[in-house]
Amino acid sequence: MRPSETEAQQARGVEGYLLSVLQGSPGFVPGLLRTALAALAPIYCAGLKLYLLPYRIGIRKRFRLPCPTLCVGNLTTGGTGKTPMTQTLCRLLQQHGFRVVILSRGYGGKNEYGCAIVSDGERLLLTSEEAGDEAYLLAKTLPGIPVIVGKDRRVTGKLACERFRPDLIVLDDGLQFWQLHRDLDLVLLNACAPFDNGWTFPRGLLREPPSHLRRAGIVVLTHAQEAGPETLRALQIRVARLAPNRPCFTANLVPVGLRSVGDKVEYTADHLHGMRVVALCALGNPTGFESTLRGLGGNIVQAFRFRDHVAITLSDLERVSQEAKAQNAGAVVTTEKDVVKLPSVSTQLPLLALEVRLQIDSESELLREVIRICRLEAGAAR
């Protein structure tokens, strides 16, 4: 069975079918659906404008926390590298002496609609099921930085300020949480598909129209190397039109190693070179993960894709392992984000987690801009 056939099998259910429709799957019914969804997209945009109108004319005020607040977000759903950016940025701020607290929605976790501390900076207090995969990964990989989950960032932000007295609060994926004031919105665009298919919901995956990029204080173009120099230059020109006078940086996800899930043995990234592997992920942008594996020399014989944030069950993992063995694969490779929610089970083949870091071009300059904007905005508010 070819990888593409297996990929199609994993896009199960209504959501998987709709995604294939949005991506241009052929046929009369998909075409009809795209026409209907295109008619609904202007209604979505009109509703968004109506919702934002009270904020824009000053009738409704955004809640302001007593310390500078920075948001890492995007205009589309998933696939831009928000969590790796949050990891990298928070490490840099921590190294420069800032006390940082992260606010995450905790998508898919049991506390998503509540308020809970995932980590106090010293101890993990929740499981991945309670915290959600992204929040748990942030808490696990960022010692010394508290992480709090809950959909209402006003509530979690107040708790952060009362409990930890931070110098700076960072929202992971909070661009569309309109109720909270931010001193800086750092907006990520996937350079390979910055605005998806150009349509907002429900015809495309844009949460907001491209014109809303003007809200950004800083723009970061991720997956820059994959996009290539010509595509990147054209995108930089478009970004300059949409968000004039905003600093624009480029970044790439860089593999730093592999870790065996069962025995925690670590390998260098080139361990996959020439190996037949099975890719396993539940991401917003699975193609980026699979491209990375191929770039490391891995020969992907099958690719299992699950819906972003979905819990991969024991039966799923056993089936993946059986398929991998049948294809004479040397390993099953997954992501750091997915491995935190995998069931504990002994697989027939090595199960490896690929560890990546976001490498920001002109990293020190970006950090200076972040600190400058946050301090300037926070000072002006006093």
Phi, psi and omega in degrees: 000131182283154180307319184297324180292320178293321178302316182297325180294330184279344178277063188280157171082184184296318183297317179297321180294316180297323178298319179294325177296313181297329181278001172098026179302139185284164176124160182293313183295312176303321178296319178296319179296318179298322178297316180294317181293325177297326179289334181275337183302316177298328178294320176300313180298319179296319178296321178295317178298319179296320180295321184278344184305313180301327177290320185288329180264001173088006178290322179246130182260145174279139180291133182247126176280158185281009176222161180305141184231128181240139179241133171255116184210186178209170180269340181253177177267110172069169170086008182252348179093035181298315182294313175300324177295317178299317177301308184297313182296317181292324176298316180297315179296320178297318179296335179265015171089009180273136171275116187243142171234137179258133173252123178237148177294328184076042186304129178084351179273164183291342182255016182303321182257019176237221179204119184208149178269119178281317179216140175266011182097342180242325184227146170279125186253345180231159173274172178295327177294325181279326186264334191094150188297316184291315180296320180295318179298317178299315181295322183288326186262356182235072178299141180089355181240113178295148178230131181235138180245154178152140183296320182275101185288346173292317180291311181292328178293320177296318178297318180300315181292320182289320187274322191243350179048059184284157170280333184206137175252135179244124175268122174270115181060064181232016185298326182267009174271086191292336189289345184251130176290139172238144175280337179208128170255114176261112189254129179260140173233131172287113186298338180281332179209070189297327183233033181052235179264011178091354182254147171277174174306146357265004181282336178219193184252014175285125174285331179220155177293156181305330181300337181287356177298342178297343178288343184291141170269327176220140176245135176236125179264108181269168183055037186296318181294322179297324182292326182090157187298319183292313178299320181295317179298316179298321179292320179298323177295317180294319178298320180297330177284319183284326182228072185298141176066017176263136176300137181231124182241164176242155182206160180217146173279124184244125177290134181245350178164181179229146179231130177287125186292322184288307185251003176061024174288139181255143179231158173284162185297332182282005177300334183277352187301122179079002183269140171282122184229158172249127180268136181225120179203159172229080188234162173287334181228075182295332182295327178296317178297314182292325176297323178296317179299317178295322179296335177275002178093006178285139178261101184283112180268337172208148179231116179260118180246129175242161181300143181307132178075353184295147177279121178279121188276170177299318179294323176300312183294321178294321179293318177299316181297318179295317179296320181295318179295320180295330180271006179060038179283152178273340182194157167258128183243130179232191184251163176300321182294321182282328187293334182290343182245005178287143176294150180282111183205150177273115182268160182288338180235160175304134175251114186248140175255125179277124179261129182231158174227148176274118179262115184262126174290137184057048184301315182295325178292320177298316180298319178299319179297316179301311182294318181297311183295315182295318179291320181294312181293320180294321178294323180292333182283341183280000000 
